[in-house]
């Protein structure tokens, strides 16, 4: 069989495409929200109930992570992506909403979903994004194999991948969840995610509604501007990794400290979102929310990556799932509060709280996380 050069980058691209599809489907309801709420006569508080139902369901991430650690990435990703896609498509059948099934997908959602609504209906938007998810599953099943079994992977690249894996993080067997819950490093990354993830929840599910109800944007304006915070978030992903890499490579900073430093830079930049609700110009507000997207992904990409920095390979998906559940618990609480209070007090107090929570998350990350004894300095981004 033909050996592909740089196959690891193709696999990373495939994973990134899966993330794009995931967040595209996640953002579909947010972009469609002004139309859906009007069509189905749903109030802002009832919209928050829909979001809470989604957050409760997505907090099953620990189960998903455990399953993937047990059955492997290939089958695990395929099963969950198929289920996610069909559930997304099923939203188009709703006559009255009562439940809900990385950043580039959210960016694409604004123009794509707006186009689907303007040319067809909001139901078609859900069907379209679900079909895109199923198309990704086909690519995943055909292309992905672990390095040890991939027939298109050259021997030289396989050796390169193996050489870059930390031996002290090797592991086998099923992860012990109770043991992981007793580790301070788990809580050291789970608590910052609990504090920081509400920012992403605000951008992905409340931004279009905010632009419509407060800033007076119509659906076409949302299509033109609502994707900008997510474009900025894409750049933030690269920026967070670049900070970490630069500090390690040129500053001699250890891996975990480099991650924490990048998180702190993002938290400091998040202070800009505190002013998003007070500025008069709506486009300045969009700019500040774009800064929030950039800042959040700068810090988010670092704390999410720390699951693989601090835990053994057979524990990473479980830890990431449990930490993700904590993050989504924070989003759930935010959605509940916004659904009850946003009509009374507006969005400004919530924007201010997002900035404060990220700074608190940085404090937790520096005080709770401890480096593993055998950790070595790595220049991985």
Secondary structure, 3 states (H helix, E strand, C coil): CCCECCHHHHHHHHHHHHHHHHHHHHHHHHHHHHHHHHHCCCCHHHHHHHHHHHHHHHCCHHHHHHHHHHHCHHHHHHHHHHHHHHHHHHHHHCCCCCCCCCCHHHHHHHHHHHHHHHHCCHHHHHHHHHHHHHHHHHHHHHHCCCCCCCCCECHHHHHHHHHCCCHHHCCCCCCCHHHHHCCHHHHHHHHHHHHHHHHHHHHHHHHHHHHHHCCCCCHHHHHHHCCHHHHHHHHHHHHHHHHHHHHHHHHCCCHHHHHHHHHHHHHHHHHHHHHCCCCCCHHHHHHHHHHHHHHHHHHHHHHHHHHHHHCCCCCHHHHHHHHHHHHHHHHHHHHHHHHHHHHHHCCHHHHHHHHHHHHHHHHHHHHHCCCCCCCCCCCCC
